[in-house]
Amino acid sequence: MCGVFGVFNHPDAAKLTYLGLYALQHRGQESAGIASTDGDKMYSEVHMGEVSAVFNESNLSKLMGDAAIGHVRYSTTGVSNIKNAQPLGIQSVKGYLALAHNGSLVSAREWRDKLEKKGSIFQATSDTAVVLHLIAHTDGRTLEQGIDYALSKLKGAFSMIFLSPTKMVAVRDPYGFRPLCLGKIGSGWVFASETCALDLIGAEYVRDVEPGEMVTIDKSGVKSRHFAKAKTKQAMCIFEFIYFSRPDSMIYGKSVLGVRRQLGANLAYECLAKGLKGDVVIGVPDSANSAAIGFSHASGIPYDTGLIRNHYIGRTFIEPSQHIRDFGAKIKYNPVKELLRGKRVVVVDDSIVRGTTMRKLVKMIHDAGAKEVHLAISSPPVIAPCFYGIDTPNKEELIAARQSVEDIRKYMGVDSLHYLSVSGMLKAAEIPAGDFCKACFTDKYIIK
């Protein structure tokens, strides 16, 4: 998860970064931060909480300069505290450097141990801190050489934006796990995790940063080269299409909304082949709405708004403790009884991870008077943890890793349970299977 954003060569760099983080808020709510530079000094404001709570006119005015990077955090490595909030900064003999990182580095612990034995003192416990310390240890004369050295030692998923007093550098790992795009606004340049952030500030989408590419922007312009050869078998995270990204974004060159509708349509074709019948299709708002509409169009079963979501509580999937998730499930949704009463209801959701929220939702729909409840999931069963940036660290947390589809159906209390096949999922994105990481659905990992 996490969202990264950067602006170079614009007088309102910090304010535009603030707006960009607003657009990326769905990617992380634990902390928000911005680092800026005026070409000489560096400035930073990093705090716990959401963007609207963290920034105000007073602290934004302190972020001077025409270049800035920002970050919204969702932790997968390192505890959730201010020391791990980003952008992280380091002062070394090479000067001051700030870094915003999306992804997870699977080799970070190994290198952290090596660096500590050499005398490095870590304040942050996240994997991102390792990158900065490796850069500080290199003999490279330029920032790019330091980044080259650090990235040559690390394995994992990363889309990163670096900021020094004179330049901004963006990199994406050779597999392309996490999205990162390049945009233009006037004479300035923008990097963002998703294109929806470009839309908000009125920037023009130029292209995606390619897997294995390093893009450097300074006063002389934009330079690009590949620090590593892009892998023949790339591994773009397919869960970005299923759940994480905003539907109005373009990622990996595809419309998120379009892919989600096709996921729903492919799911409908598979369900109809199994004899599924229903009176109404409803989506679990908001991330499953597009798939539910696609399901309705393909199946001919009318779509309606059967669940109303309270938008003043965050995503239950990324809350840190089970107690809070249970509490959130009770206040996040409310069924529309008049719509559901006496109906065969097809409930479309994007995924089942732990299963606790869905079980409560199904009970609500039954209590609202539904005659039958059929659950249709627009992704395959999540059977394995992700080590590349999704907070599912243990198989014990994944209901599909422990139970059969029939056992899950009984646990959920539904009349039928249907998951989209892996092939149906891949066809929806119209990209060859080798271009996606789907380890959470297959238990087969690109990077060990």
N, C-alpha and C positions, 0 to 999 in steps of 0.2 A: 504494500500500500504506500502511504506517504505521497505527498505532492510537492514537486519542486518547480520553481519559477525564477526567471532572471531577466533583467532588462539592462541593456548597455547603450550608452550614448543617448539618453533622454533626460531633460531637466527635471521631470517628475518621476524619476526611476523608482523611488521608494513608494510613492503613492500608487503607481501602476502595479508594483509588486504586491502591495496590500490588496488591491482589487483582484489581481490574479490569484492570490491565495484564497480569497473569498470564493472564487469559482471552483477551486480545488478542495474546498473544505470537506467534501464527502470522502476524501482520501485519508483523512486523519483529523482527529479532534483533541488529541492529548496536549499538544503544544503548538505554538506558532512563533515564527521568528523571521526577522529580516536583517541582513547585513548590507551596508552600503559603503561607497567610497567616493571621495571627491578628487581622486587622482593622487592624493598625498596621504591623508589619514583614512582610517577605516572606522565605521560606526556600527553599532549592533544593538538591537532590541529583541530579546528572546525570552518568552514567558510561557508558563503553563496555561492551557485553556484554548478556547476557540478564537478565531481571528477577531470577531467583533468584541470579545472581552479583553483581548490582549492589546489592541492598538487603538489609539485615540489621536486627536489633533496634536496634542502635546508631544507624545513620544515619536510620532511620525515626523514631526518637524526637526527632530534631532538627527534623523537619518539623511544626512546631506550627501550631495553628489549626484552624478548623472549615471551611476551604475549601481545595481542592487540585485541581490538574490534572496529568495524566501523559501520557507519550508513549513509544511503542516505535517505533524508526526502521528504515526500509528505504529506502536512499537512491536517488533517481533524479536529483537535481540536487545538486551539491556533493559533495566527497570525503567518505569515511567516516572522520571523526575527531571528537574531543571538541568542537571548536569548532562543529560542525554538529549535535551532539546536542541534543535538545529535552526539555522546554520551553526555548525561547530567552527571554532576559530583556533588558530595556533600562531604563536609568535616564535620564529626561529631565526637563524642566521640568514635565511633567505627572505626574511620579511614576514609581514602578516598575510595569512591566507584563511579564507572562509570556505566552507563546503556544505552543500545541501545534497543529500543522498536519498534515493529511492531504491529499495531492494535489500537483499541480505547476502553477506559474504560468507560462504561456507568454510573458508580457510582462515577466518579472522582470529579464532581462538589460538591456533597454532602460531601465528605471527605475533600475536599479543604477548604470548609467553616468551618468544625469542627476543622481542624488543625490551621487555621488562628485565630480562637477564643482562641486556646491554646498558641498562640504566634509565630507560624511559619510564616516566611517571605518568600514569593515566588517571585523569579525573573522571572522564566519561566511561561507562561500561558498554556502550554500543559498539558495533563493528565498524562504524564510520570513523571513530577515533583512530583506528589502526591505519587507515589510509593516510591521514595527516601526519602521523608519526613516521610512517615509511617515507613520505616525501621529505620530511625534515632530515632523515638519515642519509639521503642520497647525495652523491657528489655532483649531480647534474647542475649545470649552470643556469638553466632556464626553468621556469615553472613547468613547461611541457615535458622537459626531460625528467623532472622529479615525478610528475604524474605517470610518465612512461614506466619508470622504475617501480613505483608503487603498484601499478596495475599488473605488471608482469609477475608480481609475487602473489597476486590474489585470484581466487576463483569464486564465482558466484554471480548473483544478479545485481547489476548496478546501472542506474541512470543518474549521473552526477553533474552538478554545476559548481565550478570553483570560481572564486573571486579574489583577485589581488588588487592592489591600488591602481594597476595599469591595464589589466586585462581580465576577460572572462573566458573560461574554458569549460566546454560541455563534452562529456563522454558517455558512451553507451556500450555495455559489455558485448563481446563478440557473438553471443547467442541472441541478444536482443530481447531478453526476458521482459523488461519493463519499458513502457512507451516514453518517448521524448521527442518533441518537435521543435522546429525553428520557425520563427515568424518575424515580420518586419512592421515597424510602426514609425512612419516618417523617415527620418535618417537613423533611427535607432533599431536595435535588434532585440528579439525576445526568444527565450527558451521556456517551454512549459511541458508538464507531464501530459496534458490533454489540450486539444484545440478549443474546448469551451472557454478556457482561460484567455486565449487570444481573442475570441469573439467579444468577451466582456469589455476589453480595453480598446477594441477597434483595430487590433493588429491583423495583418494579412498573413495567412498560413503560407509558408514557403515550401517546406518539405519536412519529412521525418529525419532526425539524426540516425544515421545508419548503424547497424550493429558493428562494433569494432572501430567506430569513427571518433575522432577528436576534432571538435570545432573550436577554434580560437578566434576571439573578437577583441581587437584593440583599436586604437585611434587610426591605424593604417588600413583597417577593414577586416574582412572575414577570411580566415584561412582554414582549410580542411585537409586532414590526412587520416589514414587508418593506423592507429597504434597497434592494432592486432588484426589479423585476417579474419573477416567474418566467417563464421562456421558454415560449412556447406549445409549441415542440418541445423537450422536455427530453432529457437525455442521460445517464441513469443508466447506470453502467458494467455491462454485462452479464457481464463477466469476474468480477465479484464473485460471481455465481451459479455460474459454471462452475468457478472455482478458489479465489479468495482467501478468501471468508468461511467461517466454520465452519458445518458442516451443521445445527447446533442453533440457529443464529441466524435471526431474521426480518429481512430487509432489503427496503426499498422495499415493505413491507407483505406480503411473500411469504415462505413457508418455504423456506430454502435447500435443505434435504433434499428437499422435495417437488418443487422445480424440477429438481434434479439427477436425481431418479428419472425425471421426465418427459423430460428431455433424453436419458436412456438409452433410454427407451421409444420416443421418436420416431426415434432412431438405429436401433433394432431394426427398426421398420417399414420404414425406407428400405433397410436391409441385406437384409431378407427379400425385398423387391421385386426385388433384384438377384440373388437366388438363393443367398445365403449360408447355409451349413450348418455346424453345429459340434456337438461332444459336450459341451463345458463352456465356461462363461463365467467369466472371472476379471477382477478389477479391479486396476489399479495402485494400491496403497494409498498414502495414505489417501483422497486427494481424489477418486479415481474410483470408490470403492466404491459410493456411492449410485447413480451412473449405471449401473454394472455390474448392480446388483440390478434397476433399472428395465429394463435391456436383457433380462435373464433372464426377468422376468415377462411382458414383451411378446412375446418370441420363443419361449418354452417350452423354451429350452435351459437346463439346470440351472446354477445359480451355485455356485461353490466358491472357497475361499481357496487360490489357486495360487501366490501370492507372499507371502512373509513379510517384513515391513519391520522393519529395525532402527531403533527410535525414538530412538536416542541419537546420530543424526547429523541435521543440519538439512536443510531443503528444498534440493535441488540447484538448483532453478530460480532461487533468489535468492542463491546464493553468488556472490561478486564476480569470481572468476577461472576461466578454463576449466580450468586445472590442477586446482583444487579440485573442480570439477564432475566431471571425469573420475574422480578418486579416490573421490568420494562415490558415484558410480554403481556402483562395484565392491563397496562394503561396505553399501549401503543396502538391497538386496533379495536374497532367496534363494528360488529356486523349490522347490516341493514336488514332487519327482520322481515319487513314487508316484501323484500325482493327474494329472500331465501326460503321463506315458509312454504313447505309442501313441494319444493323443487328438488330435482336431481342436479346437484351442484358440482361442477368441475372446477376445482381450485388449482390454479397454475402458480407455481413458485419457481424461482430460478435455481434453487439448490436446497439440500438438506445437509447441514453440517453436524450439529449436535442433536437436533431433533426436538429439543425442549420447547422452543417457541411454537413450532408447527403443531405439536400435540395440543397445546393450549388453544391455538387457533381453531383446530378441528372441533374441539369441544364447544367453543363459542358458536361455531356454525351449526352444529347439531342442536345446541340449546336455543338457537334462533329459529328452529323449526324445519331445518332441511330434511327432506325425505331420504336422500342419499348424499353421501359426500365421496367424490372421487378425486384423488390427489394426483396431479400430473406435474412432473419436475422437468424443466427445460435444460437439464444437464444430466450426465450419468451419475451413479452413486459415488460420493467422495469416500474413497477407501484408504487414502494414504496422506500423511502430513506433507505440508509444503515447507521446503527449506530455502525458498527463494523470495520470501516477502509476505507470506500469508500466515496469520497467527493460528495455525492448527498444528502445534508441535508434537502432540502425542496421539497415537492411534486410538488410545482409550477414549479420547474425546469424540471420535468419529463414529456415529451410529452405524453407518454402512460397513465399517471395517469389522464390526463385532456381530452384526445380525444380517440374516438373509432378507431379501425384499419382502417375503411373506411375513417374517417376524416383525419387520418395521411396519408393515401394513396393520398388523394386529395391535402393535404398540400405539400407532397413531389413531386407531379406531376409525379407519376409513373403509369404504366398500371396495375400493380398488386403489392400487398404487402403481404408477407408471413412471419410469425414468426414461429420458431420451438416451438412445444408444450412442456409443462413441462415434460411430460412422455418421449418424444423423447430426451430431454436434459439429463434426468437421465439415460436412457438406454445407452447413449453414453459413460458414465463414468463407467458403470457396477458396481456401488456401490449402495446399497439400499438407498432409498429416505431419510431414517432417518440419514444417514451419511453426509448429506449436509445441509448447510444453504442456503436457496433459498428465504429468506425474501423479497429481492428486486423484485422477480417475483410473490410472493404470498401475500405479506403484512401480513405474519404470522411470528412473531419474537420468537426466542428461548429464549432470555433474554429480559425481559420487559424493 
